[in-house]
Amino acid sequence: MAKVKLAQLLQHGDLLDRYGVSIRVLGQRELIKPDLLADIERATKMTSRNGDAILNVCFPYTSHDEITTAIRSTVADYSKPLPVQQRTFSESHIKHTLRSRHLSVAAEKIRERSRSPSSRGASDVEDSTSSSATLHPDSPPEYPLPSGKDVDLSDVVNPNLYPDPESITSKVLNDHMYTAGLPPLELLIRTSGVERLSDFMLWQSHENTDIVFLKCLWPEFDLWQFLPVLVEWQWRRKKEEEQESGVRSIGGSIIRMKTS
């Protein structure tokens, strides 16, 4: 059935281009048969240049797999060392400067003491020792650099520095989902009369998502089934926007009364 539906979509490629529809297939592609996977690749490639609308086909798809995949890819990204950033006031640069100044001051004190004839012999040895211990401005960094004259710091990584796990937020996980880059889910329609999500779009369903359960089966779901749901959803959203704007205007008038 999936192959037949994809073939029908490909037959109307000019219609998809007219409305700027891009087809995306979300799910575990490794479970798809090779011949069907070839048709999927052809459909996504044919509509890849369209950007006005996106048709997501979730097949084969479960929210548990999507969330697991997103966490796995996030862990992989946070397990990579961070690239070296050339900073003037880095910690290693400050340590290097302080140590150099400290050794320079110590060497100057030794030279002052060496002006007396009695301590000239001993001071020569100490001065040579302190001079050899002074850090050179071009001392090698704490991490290895690649060989070659021209070194690009973007290709150099610090093996001891990794991304902070505390910086992982819901947005970071959202960027690793199958639906990354898509707007928030506003309307979710479940057919067949079953009032549950059945492991579908669990991550994307948030506090502002309207969920509608219909008794018709999926093959029976057509434009006449969809239009009443869409009209009611638009009416409800318009009412919510009017209420929010009314609350903001009332709040503004109260503030003006307090300040007058």
Disulfide bonds with the S-S distance in Angstrom:
none
